[in-house]
Amino acid sequence: MSKLCMLLLCIALASCSRVDVHTYSQETPTLELREFFEGRVEAWGMFQKRSGEVTKRFHVVINGHSEGSRLILDESFTYSDGTKQKRVWTLTPDGPGQWRGTAGDVVGEARGEMAGNTLRWKYVLSLPVDGTVYEVHLDDWMYLMDKNTMINRSFMTKFGVEVGQITLFFRKQP
C-alpha cells in the first residue's frame, strides 16, 4: 500500500512540474496559428519510446484553410515503415489565446492555449498499436522559431506515466 501511495505522490509531483505557457508570453515572433497553418506546411518527425529509442519516423503534408472562424488542417502522414495515415483537424478560436479542436482519432475535444511564440495543445488520442487501440494523453508544446519554422515536442502518457515523446519540425511552404 505504501508503494502505491509513493507512486501516486510521484505522479502528482511530476504533473505539477510542467512549465506554464504564459512563461513564453514575451517571446517572439508571436505565433498566429491561422497565419502559420493556412496554405501548405510540411513537417518531419519521430517517435521515441521513454527509453529514448526512435521507433518511428514520419513526414506530414498539411494543407490548411479557413472556413468562417474555423481553421481546417488536412494532414497526410507517411511513416518510415511505408504506412500512411490521414487526420483532419477542425480548430475553433475559444477566446483570446485559446483554441479547441476535434479530429477523427481524438477522444473528445483538444484544448490549446497560446502565449508569445508558444502553443500548448492537450488532447487524448486513440492510438492503434499491433491490433489494439490505446487512449493516450498528448501534451504538445509548439514553438515558433521564425515566420516559417516551428518545433513541436509532445509528451505521450498513459495513466500519468510517460510512454514516449514525439519531436516534430514544421516548415511553412511558399
Protein Blocks (a to p, Z undefined) as FASTA:
>chain_A
ZZmmmmmmmmmmmmmmpccfklmmmpccdddfklmmgcjdddddddddfkopafbdcddd
dddddehjbccdddddddfkopacddddddddebehiacdddfklghjaddddehjbccd
dddddddeehiacddddddddddfblmbccddddddeehiafbdcdddddddZZ
